[in-house]
Amino acid sequence: MTFSWLNYSILGVYLAAMVGIGVFLSSRQKSTEDFFLAGRRMPWLAVAMSMYASLTSAVTYMGLPGLAYRSNVTLIVVCVVSPVLAPFLILLFYPFYRRLRVTTSYEYIGLRFGRVPRLTVSGLFLLARLGWLGTVIYAPALALSTATGMSLATAILLLGVLATVYTVLGGLSAVIWTDVVQFLILVIGAGWLAVALVGMAPGGVMEILRVAAAADHIQLNLQVNWYRMSALAVAASFFFQMMQDYGTDQVTVQRLLAVRSYRGMIKAVLFNAVTDFILVGTLLFIGLGLFAYYQLFPDQLAAGLSGDQILPYFIVHNLPDGVSGLLITAIFAAAMSSMDSGINSMATVIMNDFIRPFRRTQAAPETAVRQARLWTLALGGFSTGMAFYVSTLQGIVEAFASFMSLFSAPVLALFLLGMLSRRARFGGWCVGATLSVAVTFFVQHYTRINWVYYFPIAFVLSFSVGLLWSILWRGRKDMTPAPEELTLRGSWRRMDAIP
């Protein structure tokens, strides 16, 4: 079977619609407040869908079934971690951002520690998200290449160019409203796949679970082992990683700052927790279904496919025309929702954290919007180039973990040091972050430690060494405590002032 003209038509209509939304909203971008925060007037449900679609990239959409297919479903623990994390986001991070009315989360670091720390964490965000964008572009390009026979390079360029175009035109408004469409497509697609696999496997759900259990794919190993994924390691890793993703990372923070009210922000966070609970379980079940199907019908599986290629291969070879086109489109939707969010957020950070603080006079609104669009265009091109590098790495989930642990774990450590301690100092964090990056790089390249440990190792080193160094340095330097309103105690005392 090949990718038919009907499937190409469905994919083409979807891509044209996304660009059309960008064109429609382009005339409404009158200022950087409009371009970067959609005027802070977006409805919470649209923002919630956009937030989930942004972080649920094709890395998740293809990677989770791929992991369940070739390994096990230990990542099911993430379903529990997300609801547990929600109160920390609502009570710890977002009261600061809402009350201070920041445009980027890193403005808080500037207020708490100073200009150089703000620039440092902004730079680490850019490095992490450039690597992350490479993975989210590569994953659907791999799917399209597997499904259609199109060269991988052509597929990467197609995705990168189109997502960049509508983001340049419509700013955050276009990002959010295209993400709403993409959220619906990827959720419906996951549900459709799960139902299709149940119907195609003789014996349905019970047979899928039986075959998977017999091959030890349904296991929750509670024993901590540095060289294998375990449930406890996944819980710790994803708790901190998702705290970074939802609590400090500009990709998510930018959306929640666009909501009209704090109450709407709370609704968006809870919506994401519930959706995470459902969709992660569904994607892992799809991986088990694929494993059981190809165990029952091994002659239908082509030789040499990696775990990340199994899902698109099954879609195009085992589902009817039209349906397969919709589901390949769902993978594209997952990727484009992440790419548009990433390049828009990175442009926001560059404009607000690197350019605006050094200007003596502020640019006219039209000039600022034009500059924002040029930065978005440049970042889209660079991210597309990163996808070619990611294609040389082992697996999309592992590649994602490598980038995020190196650059994002130290950022989370600095936020928590600033929020939880009035005496934490940037110099102490610098020592911890430097050690963290060096140790994490060594662990990734010269040991067999499982990738799920990368983020916790990096975070614990950054936070603990940073806090210890700040304590030991007391008395040698001026240790005037930070203003109380920039720490957790002061934030809770002023909850009534949050808009």
C-alpha positions in Angstrom: 0.0 0.0 0.0 1.1 3.6 -0.6 -0.1 7.0 0.6 -3.0 7.6 -1.7 -4.2 10.8 -3.3 -7.1 11.0 -0.8 -4.6 10.9 2.1 -2.4 13.6 0.4 -5.6 15.7 0.0 -6.5 15.4 3.6 -3.0 16.4 4.7 -2.9 19.2 2.2 -6.3 20.7 3.4 -5.1 20.6 7.0 -1.8 22.4 6.2 -3.6 25.0 4.1 -6.0 25.6 6.9 -3.2 26.2 9.4 -1.6 28.8 7.1 -5.0 30.3 6.5 -5.5 30.9 10.2 -2.2 32.7 10.3 -3.1 34.9 7.4 -6.5 35.7 8.9 -5.0 36.8 12.2 -2.0 38.7 10.8 -3.7 42.0 10.6 -4.6 42.0 14.4 -0.9 42.1 15.5 -0.7 45.8 16.4 1.8 45.5 19.2 4.2 43.0 20.9 1.6 42.5 23.6 -0.7 41.3 20.8 2.0 39.3 19.0 3.5 37.6 22.2 0.5 37.4 24.6 -2.6 37.8 22.3 -3.5 40.9 24.3 -3.8 38.8 27.5 -7.5 38.2 26.6 -7.6 34.5 25.5 -10.3 32.2 26.8 -8.9 29.6 29.3 -10.1 26.5 27.4 -8.4 27.5 24.2 -5.2 28.2 26.1 -5.5 24.9 27.9 -5.8 23.0 24.6 -2.9 25.0 23.2 -0.7 24.4 26.3 -1.3 20.6 26.1 -0.8 20.5 22.3 2.4 22.5 22.6 4.0 20.0 25.0 2.4 16.9 23.6 4.6 16.9 20.5 5.1 14.2 18.0 7.9 13.1 20.3 5.1 12.0 22.7 2.7 10.9 20.1 5.2 8.6 18.4 7.6 8.1 21.2 5.3 6.7 23.9 3.8 4.0 21.6 7.3 3.2 20.5 8.6 2.8 24.0 5.7 0.5 25.0 6.2 -1.5 21.8 9.9 -2.2 22.3 10.1 -2.0 26.1 7.3 -1.6 28.7 4.6 0.7 30.0 6.5 2.1 33.0 5.8 5.6 31.8 2.2 5.0 32.8 3.3 6.6 36.1 3.2 9.9 34.3 -0.6 9.7 34.4 -0.4 10.1 38.2 2.4 12.6 38.3 0.6 15.2 36.3 -2.4 15.6 38.7 0.0 15.6 41.7 2.0 18.4 40.2 -1.0 20.7 39.5 -1.2 22.2 43.0 2.5 23.1 42.9 1.9 25.1 39.7 -1.2 26.8 41.0 0.3 27.8 44.4 4.0 28.1 43.8 4.8 29.5 40.3 1.9 31.3 38.8 1.1 33.7 41.7 4.5 35.3 41.0 3.9 35.7 37.3 0.3 37.0 37.5 1.1 39.5 40.3 4.2 40.8 38.7 2.6 40.9 35.2 5.7 39.7 33.4 5.9 38.8 29.7 8.4 36.0 30.2 9.0 33.8 33.3 12.6 34.9 33.2 11.7 38.4 34.2 11.1 37.0 37.7 14.7 35.8 37.8 15.8 39.4 36.8 13.8 40.8 39.7 15.1 38.2 42.2 18.7 37.9 41.2 19.6 40.6 38.6 20.2 41.2 34.9 23.0 38.7 34.3 21.1 35.7 35.9 18.0 36.7 33.8 20.1 36.6 30.6 21.8 33.3 31.7 18.5 31.4 32.2 17.0 32.9 29.0 20.0 31.6 27.1 19.7 28.2 28.6 16.0 28.2 27.6 17.0 29.0 24.0 19.6 26.2 23.9 17.2 23.6 25.3 14.3 24.5 23.1 16.3 24.6 19.9 17.3 21.0 20.6 13.8 20.2 21.6 12.4 21.7 18.4 14.8 19.6 16.4 13.2 16.5 17.9 9.6 17.7 17.3 10.3 18.4 13.7 12.2 15.2 13.0 9.5 12.9 14.5 6.6 13.7 12.1 9.0 14.0 9.2 10.0 10.5 10.0 6.4 9.5 10.1 5.6 11.1 6.7 8.8 9.6 5.2 7.8 6.1 6.5 4.2 6.5 5.3 4.7 8.0 1.9 8.2 7.1 0.7 9.0 10.9 0.6 12.7 11.6 1.5 13.3 12.5 5.1 14.9 15.8 4.1 11.8 16.9 2.1 9.5 16.0 4.9 11.6 18.1 7.4 11.6 21.1 5.1 7.8 20.8 4.5 6.9 20.8 8.2 9.5 23.5 9.2 8.5 26.0 6.5 4.8 25.8 6.9 4.8 26.0 10.7 7.1 29.0 10.5 4.9 30.8 8.0 1.7 30.9 10.0 3.6 31.7 13.3 5.3 34.6 11.6 2.0 35.9 10.4 -0.3 35.5 13.3 1.8 35.5 16.5 0.5 33.8 19.7 -3.1 34.2 18.5 -2.4 32.1 15.5 -0.4 29.6 17.6 -3.3 29.2 20.1 -6.1 28.8 17.6 -4.2 26.5 15.4 -3.3 24.5 18.5 -7.0 24.1 19.3 -7.5 22.5 16.0 -4.4 20.4 16.4 -5.4 19.3 19.9 -8.7 18.0 18.7 -7.1 16.1 15.8 -4.4 14.5 18.0 -6.9 13.4 20.7 -9.4 12.0 18.2 -6.6 10.3 16.3 -5.3 8.6 19.5 -8.8 7.4 20.4 -9.4 6.1 16.8 -6.1 4.2 16.8 -6.9 2.5 20.2 -10.3 1.4 19.0 -9.0 0.2 15.7 -6.3 -1.9 17.4 -8.9 -3.5 19.7 -11.0 -4.4 16.7 -8.2 -5.8 14.7 -6.6 -8.0 17.4 -8.4 -11.4 17.8 -9.8 -11.3 21.3 -9.7 -7.5 21.7 -8.4 -5.9 24.8 -7.8 -9.1 26.8 -5.7 -10.6 24.0 -3.6 -7.5 23.7 -2.9 -7.5 27.4 -2.2 -11.2 27.4 0.3 -11.1 24.6 2.0 -8.0 26.1 2.1 -9.5 29.6 3.6 -12.7 28.2 6.5 -10.7 26.7 7.0 -8.7 30.0 5.8 -5.5 28.4 3.3 -4.8 31.2 5.5 -4.2 34.2 6.0 -1.6 36.9 9.4 -2.3 38.2 9.7 -0.6 41.6 13.3 -1.6 42.1 15.7 1.3 41.5 18.2 0.3 38.8 20.5 2.9 37.2 20.5 1.0 34.0 16.8 0.3 33.5 13.6 2.3 33.7 11.7 1.8 36.9 8.4 3.3 38.2 10.0 5.2 41.0 12.6 6.7 38.7 10.0 7.7 36.2 7.9 9.3 38.9 10.8 11.4 40.2 12.1 12.3 36.8 8.8 13.4 35.3 7.7 15.2 38.4 10.7 17.6 38.1 10.7 17.6 34.3 7.0 18.5 34.2 7.5 21.1 36.9 10.1 22.7 34.6 7.8 22.3 31.5 4.7 23.8 33.1 6.2 26.0 35.9 9.1 27.8 34.4 9.4 27.2 30.7 8.3 30.1 28.5 6.5 27.8 26.1 3.8 27.1 28.8 4.1 30.2 30.9 3.4 32.4 27.9 0.1 30.7 27.2 -1.1 30.9 30.8 -0.2 34.6 31.0 -2.5 35.1 28.0 -5.5 33.9 30.1 -7.8 36.7 31.3 -7.7 35.8 35.0 -6.0 33.7 37.7 -9.1 31.6 38.0 -9.0 30.8 34.3 -5.4 29.9 34.6 -6.3 27.4 37.4 -8.9 25.8 35.1 -6.3 25.5 32.3 -3.8 23.7 34.6 -6.4 21.3 35.9 -7.6 20.6 32.3 -4.1 19.6 31.4 -3.7 17.3 34.3 -6.9 15.4 33.5 -6.0 15.2 29.8 -2.5 14.0 30.6 -4.0 11.2 32.7 -6.2 10.0 29.8 -3.9 10.6 26.8 -0.7 9.2 28.2 -2.5 5.9 29.1 -4.1 5.8 25.6 -0.8 6.2 23.8 0.9 3.5 25.9 -2.0 1.2 25.2 -1.6 1.8 21.5 2.1 0.7 21.8 0.9 -2.5 23.5 -1.7 -3.0 20.8 0.9 -2.6 18.1 3.2 -5.1 19.8 0.4 -7.7 20.2 -0.8 -7.2 16.6 2.6 -7.8 15.1 3.2 -10.8 17.4 0.0 -12.3 16.1 0.6 -11.3 12.5 4.5 -11.1 12.1 4.3 -11.5 8.3 2.8 -8.0 8.1 5.8 -6.2 9.6 8.6 -5.0 7.4 12.1 -5.8 8.5 14.4 -3.1 9.9 11.8 -0.7 11.4 12.7 1.1 14.6 10.2 1.5 17.4 9.6 5.1 16.4 8.5 4.1 12.9 6.0 1.4 14.0 3.1 3.7 14.5 3.2 5.5 11.1 3.9 2.1 9.3 0.8 0.5 10.9 -1.4 3.5 10.1 -0.6 3.6 6.4 -0.5 -0.2 5.8 -3.4 -1.4 8.0 -6.0 1.3 8.0 -8.3 2.4 5.1 -7.6 5.4 2.9 -8.8 8.6 4.4 -8.5 7.2 8.0 -4.8 6.7 7.5 -4.5 10.2 6.1 -6.3 11.7 9.1 -4.0 9.8 11.5 -0.8 10.8 9.8 -2.3 14.4 9.9 -2.7 13.9 13.7 1.1 13.2 14.0 1.7 16.4 11.9 -0.7 18.3 14.2 1.2 17.2 17.3 4.5 18.4 15.7 3.3 21.7 14.3 1.6 22.6 17.6 5.0 22.3 19.3 7.1 24.0 16.7 4.8 27.1 16.4 4.8 27.4 20.2 8.6 26.9 20.4 9.6 29.5 17.9 7.1 32.1 19.1 8.3 31.6 22.7 11.9 31.9 21.8 11.3 35.1 19.8 9.5 36.4 22.9 12.5 35.7 25.1 14.9 37.3 22.7 12.9 40.4 22.3 12.0 40.8 26.0 15.0 39.5 27.8 17.9 40.2 25.4 16.9 43.3 23.3 14.3 45.4 25.2 16.3 45.8 28.5 19.3 47.3 26.6 17.3 49.8 24.5 17.4 53.5 25.6 14.2 54.2 23.8 11.5 51.7 23.0 10.7 51.0 19.3 7.4 51.9 17.8 4.8 49.1 18.0 4.9 48.5 14.3 8.7 48.3 14.3 8.7 45.9 17.3 6.2 43.6 15.7 8.2 43.5 12.5 11.3 42.7 14.5 9.4 39.9 16.3 8.4 38.4 13.0 12.0 38.5 11.7 13.2 36.7 14.8 10.4 34.1 14.5 11.4 33.5 10.9 15.1 33.1 11.7 14.3 30.7 14.6 12.1 28.7 12.4 14.9 28.2 9.9 17.4 27.3 12.6 15.1 24.8 14.3 14.5 23.1 10.9 18.2 22.8 10.6 18.4 21.2 14.1 16.0 18.5 12.9 18.7 17.2 10.5 21.1 16.8 13.4 18.5 15.0 15.6 18.0 12.5 12.8 21.5 11.1 13.7 20.5 10.4 17.3 19.2 7.0 18.6 15.6 7.7 19.6 13.3 10.7 19.8 12.4 10.3 23.4 16.0 9.8 24.4 17.1 12.8 22.3 14.5 14.9 24.0 15.7 13.9 27.5 19.3 14.6 26.6 18.6 18.2 25.6 16.2 19.0 28.4 18.4 17.6 31.2 21.5 19.5 30.1 19.9 22.9 29.9 16.5 23.0 31.6 17.2 21.2 34.9 19.5 23.9 36.1 16.9 26.6 35.2 14.3 24.9 37.4 16.9 24.8 40.2 17.4 28.6 40.0 13.7 29.3 40.1 13.2 27.1 43.2 16.2 28.6 44.9 14.9 32.0 44.4 11.3 31.2 45.4 12.1 29.1 48.5 15.1 30.9 50.0 15.7 34.6 50.6 19.4 33.9 51.0 20.1 31.9 47.8 22.6 33.5 45.6 23.3 33.4 41.8 27.0 32.6 42.4 26.1 29.4 44.3 23.8 28.4 41.5 26.5 29.0 38.9 28.8 26.5 40.7 26.0 23.9 40.9 24.9 24.5 37.2 28.4 24.1 35.9 28.9 20.9 37.8 25.5 19.7 36.7 26.2 20.2 33.0 29.6 18.5 33.2 28.3 15.5 35.1 25.2 15.1 33.0 27.2 15.3 29.7 29.5 12.6 31.1 26.6 10.4 32.2 24.9 10.7 28.7 28.0 9.9 26.7 30.2 7.7 28.8 27.9 5.5 30.9 25.0 3.2 30.4 22.7 5.0 32.9 19.1 5.0 31.6 18.0 8.3 30.1 15.1 8.6 32.7 17.8 9.6 35.3 19.3 12.4 33.3 16.9 15.2 34.5 16.9 14.3 38.3 20.7 14.0 38.3 21.1 17.5 36.7 18.4 19.1 38.9 19.7 17.7 42.2 23.2 18.7 41.5 22.2 22.2 40.5 19.9 22.8 43.4 21.8 21.2 46.3 25.2 22.5 45.3 23.7 26.0 44.7 22.0 26.0 48.1 25.0 24.7 49.9 27.4 27.1 48.3 25.1 30.0 49.2 25.0 28.9 52.8 28.8 28.5 53.1 29.4 31.8 51.4 27.4 33.6 54.1 29.5 36.2 56.0 32.1 36.5 53.2 29.9 38.7 51.0 26.9 40.9 51.5 24.1 38.5 52.3 21.2 40.9 52.6 18.1 38.7 52.2 16.0 39.2 49.1 12.7 41.1 49.3 10.1 38.9 50.9 7.6 39.5 48.2 9.9 37.7 45.7 9.8 34.5 47.8 7.1 32.0 48.5 6.1 33.4 51.9 5.6 36.9 50.5 3.8 35.6 47.5 1.2 33.7 49.6 0.6 36.8 51.8 -0.3 38.8 48.6 -2.6 36.2 47.0 -5.5 38.7 47.0 -3.5 41.0 44.7 -3.3 38.4 41.9 -5.3 39.6 38.8 
